[in-house]
């Protein structure tokens, strides 16, 4: 994602065309002209077409119901029961969550490039390296065949080279969320989130929807507007990766976790982008008191049932119930959801669900299946690592995942680089107890 130029008019047009089509708008009359403008160098023409796209209307027969305000979202949801957990068990599971998130993120980081590391390409590489199915950090082939290119972080995120949790936005936002909760409490506002982004988060370590929103904040737009201007990435995965901390401090209470996540998500996202963060927060909160399947099922109580995200989660649940193998389910997911960007919320959520269901409480299997599934490998590995780490607890996480981390997380968040992972977990426990 680092090569992405989210402010360029041609890029905005390219992805706004896709976003409008995916969300039920009639863009056929503009599609050919938009594709020509994307391929050309006329920024003014791209801007003109962006304005025309903004005036398109949604097909009245569109099959989905996707409200955007919190009251409208909550009106579609069933009751979400609350469960309890003992203090010592909660402490162990919270440490497991932080360790699992870091391990899963680092596992996926060297192959995070969905255009290059497709699921088939990744399988070919891992098979050559005698590492399929994936059950340890990604190995490095020496010499490296020309057809494969690991991400630039490979010297610190591959097998035998991990000595700490490498800096990554999937961990940065969890740390920043912890700081926001410490500073403002559970009643934090979207404006509080915006202020902390500008104060503690480097612009160059933001991507897609977050970078667009950051820029809009920096030039003076209010938090309520910043995520709605020049943001065709509003349903991508960026909000979903910020969810986990809200699940951590609401163990067994998915609705409370989801409502906190909403306040964070609406800064930069809308519709399924927001649902993704609400869903992931609910999934994490539910993992403290249930199995992987129970957590997935409970997470659906916090997603509008008529949305594309809810449909996608149910699709994978149904494949699991039907007795598919993971490989069969992954192929079905590709057929149905492979048209989305490799960093979209909806398709990546299906891989998270598949990793958890077929991993079935086994930490190694869960993050291994998730990352070998491709698309946004570090984000999905982090989310599944978080959930599976909660289910297993820190005491039962395999040491080949946790020992190389050396209880250390690198971070771009101001004042948090070289954090002790155990300290982040203890601070999380104190927040949950205070709440």
C-alpha angles and dihedrals in degrees: 000000000000090000092057117110102202098179099054110111092228091053091047090051094046094054097036088058090053093043093051093047093048092051097052104265122143104243100149094109091056101036100092094046091046092052090051091050092049090054093046135064102241104117092179091057090048089052092049091052091047088059091050091050089052089059095053119112133226119254107259089221094055108141101223138079111210114167118190107198119080095241091051092048094048091049089064096050132094123225115290111212121222123228131190134228133195121253099245093045090048092052092052093046092048091054087047089054095054094043092045093049092051093046094047092047093051091046092058099036101087092052099040102129112097096191091058102025099053115170091258094047091048092050090051091052095046091047091053088050092049088240103116120142090040111240104150138027114307111277124225118235114221113230094028112224112240093241092066130067122180119208118269091258093066095107089067103029106048132089113297092008102075111108099153138358105287120231111272137155090238088067097031093063093048089054092045090050089053090052092048091052091048092050102041106016127226091312093067116145134223087252089057090054090050092051092051092048090056093044103042111014119080113230092226091059092060125088140196111331093013094051092048090049093045091053092049091051091048093054092050111271116143119249090251090059104031097085095046100060120086091342115135087154092071094117096043124111100268096101094043091061090057095058108084101081090059089055092047094058094043103053111183093002107096096168094055089048092049094049091052089048090053091060090053097042100051091065090076110004145050140200110348090009088061093040088054092061093043090049095048092048090051091046091053094045091050093050091069091069106024149043122270092265093045090051092051092048092047091049089065090067086073100049124078102257093220094056129106090241094056090047090052094050091048090049092060093043088054092050089052092048090049090058100249118163116241089255091053091048092048090052091050090049091052092051094049104034106019092102093074123091111272088247098050121123099232102053094040091051089060091057091049090053092046092050092051097044098045091036087055099192096320104124097205094046092045098055093035094055091044096052095042086055090073131210112094094005101173095045093047092042089052094050094046091043089054094050096041090045089056093048093049098036124221093275091063101042112117110256094227087072100041107032095063089056090066090207089286132123122189113213142179090212109112113259093006105084113124092019118174107244091215090055092051088052093049091049088051091052091052091052093051092048091048091050 
